[in-house]
Amino acid sequence: MGGGTVVSRVLIVGSAGTHSPEGRANVSRLVNAVRREAHGLDVADGYVDQQSPALAEVVRTTAGPRAIVPLLLTRDPLPLRAMIAAARLDPSVSVTAPIGPDWVLAEIGVQRLIEAGARPDDSIVLAAEALTDAAAVDDVSKAARLLSAVWGGRVHIGTLAGLDTGLDEAIDIARAYGKRVVVSSYVLTSGAAHDEMLACGADVVTAPLVPAGAPDQRLVGLVLARARSRSGWVTGEDGEHHVALG
C-alpha cells in the first residue's frame, strides 16, 4: 500500500471462539477493557468459530482502515488463516501478529503460578493446546523460555495433542525430578483445553491467562501495542494490507 502509513480508527479483536460460557464472558470483559483504553478508536470483536459475530461479517459491516489483532497465543494455523481470509475481503484491513508469545504473557503466567501456590522448587510444565504447525511449536518453545526467564527456573513443555511432547509425558518427565509438578496453563480462557489440563494429574494447575474478574491491564496494553506496532504484521500471499494504528 503506497502513500505512507494509513491510520486506522477501527480495531477488531479477533478470537478463535469457545463454547465455554465462562470463557466467553472473560473474553468479553477483555474486549470491553480494550475498548475503554483505546482512546479515539472504535473497537469491535469478531470470532472464527463457535461464537458470533463472525469475523468476516464484522469486516463486511465496518469501513475504513481496520486492524485485526488475533487473541491467539501462537501462530495457530487454522484460526490465523481464517483471520487472514477475512482481511482479504477488504484491502483496508490488516492482521497483526498474535498476542503470544510475549514477555507480558510470561509475566502474567508467573503471576498465575504464584496465585496457585507454586514454589521455587516445583517442577513447572507449560501446557499448551494441540499443536499442528511448526511455527506454533516454535512459539510455544519461546513462551516456555520467556516463562523460565521470568520465573527463574526450568520449564518443561507439554501439549494436549499434535506435535511436541504430550502433556502426560511431560508431567511424567517433570515428576522424575521428585518434586511437585505444577502446570502453567498457556491458554487464554476457560474451556475444553483448560478442563483437560485440570484433569492431567499434576499437583497444581494454574488459572488461564484471562481468568474470571477484571482483565489484567498488561494484557489490555499488549493488545493495543500489537495494533499500533509497525513490525510483525501477518500478511497474505501478496504481501500487502499493511495498516497501522495511530
Secondary structure as the mmCIF struct_conf table of DSSP 4:
data_model
#
loop_
_struct_conf.conf_type_id
_struct_conf.id
_struct_conf.beg_label_comp_id
_struct_conf.beg_label_asym_id
_struct_conf.beg_label_seq_id
_struct_conf.end_label_comp_id
_struct_conf.end_label_asym_id
_struct_conf.end_label_seq_id
BEND BEND1 GLY A 3 GLY A 4
HELX_LH_PP_P HELX_LH_PP_P1 THR A 5 VAL A 6
STRN STRN1 VAL A 7 SER A 8
STRN STRN2 VAL A 10 SER A 15
BEND BEND2 HIS A 19 HIS A 19
HELX_RH_AL_P HELX_RH_AL_P1 PRO A 21 GLU A 37
TURN_TY1_P TURN_TY1_P1 HIS A 39 GLY A 40
STRN STRN3 ASP A 42 TYR A 47
BEND BEND3 VAL A 48 PRO A 53
STRN STRN4 ALA A 54 ALA A 54
HELX_RH_AL_P HELX_RH_AL_P2 LEU A 55 ARG A 60
TURN_TY1_P TURN_TY1_P2 THR A 61 THR A 61
BEND BEND4 GLY A 64 PRO A 65
STRN STRN5 ARG A 66 PRO A 70
BEND BEND5 LEU A 73 THR A 74
HELX_RH_AL_P HELX_RH_AL_P3 PRO A 77 ALA A 87
TURN_TY1_P TURN_TY1_P3 ARG A 88 LEU A 89
TURN_TY1_P TURN_TY1_P4 PRO A 91 SER A 92
STRN STRN6 VAL A 93 VAL A 95
BEND BEND6 ILE A 99 ILE A 99
BEND BEND7 PRO A 101 PRO A 101
HELX_RH_AL_P HELX_RH_AL_P4 TRP A 103 ALA A 116
TURN_TY1_P TURN_TY1_P5 GLY A 117 GLY A 117
TURN_TY1_P TURN_TY1_P6 PRO A 120 ASP A 121
BEND BEND8 ASP A 122 ASP A 122
STRN STRN7 SER A 123 ALA A 128
STRN STRN8 LEU A 131 LEU A 131
BEND BEND9 ASP A 133 ASP A 133
HELX_RH_AL_P HELX_RH_AL_P5 ALA A 134 TRP A 151
TURN_TY1_P TURN_TY1_P7 GLY A 152 GLY A 152
BEND BEND10 GLY A 153 GLY A 153
STRN STRN9 VAL A 155 THR A 159
BEND BEND11 LEU A 160 ALA A 161
STRN STRN10 GLY A 162 GLY A 162
BEND BEND12 LEU A 163 ASP A 164
STRN STRN11 GLY A 166 GLY A 166
HELX_RH_AL_P HELX_RH_AL_P6 LEU A 167 ARG A 175
TURN_TY1_P TURN_TY1_P8 ALA A 176 TYR A 177
BEND BEND13 GLY A 178 LYS A 179
STRN STRN12 VAL A 181 SER A 185
BEND BEND14 LEU A 188 GLY A 191
HELX_RH_AL_P HELX_RH_AL_P7 ALA A 192 LEU A 198
TURN_TY1_P TURN_TY1_P9 ALA A 199 ALA A 199
BEND BEND15 CYS A 200 CYS A 200
BEND BEND16 ASP A 203 ASP A 203
STRN STRN13 VAL A 204 VAL A 205
HELX_LH_PP_P HELX_LH_PP_P2 THR A 206 PRO A 208
BEND BEND17 LEU A 209 VAL A 210
BEND BEND18 ALA A 212 ALA A 214
HELX_LH_PP_P HELX_LH_PP_P3 PRO A 215 ASP A 216
HELX_RH_AL_P HELX_RH_AL_P8 GLN A 217 ARG A 228
BEND BEND19 ARG A 230 GLY A 232
STRN STRN14 VAL A 234 VAL A 234
TURN_TY1_P TURN_TY1_P10 GLU A 237 ASP A 238
STRN STRN15 ALA A 244 LEU A 245
#
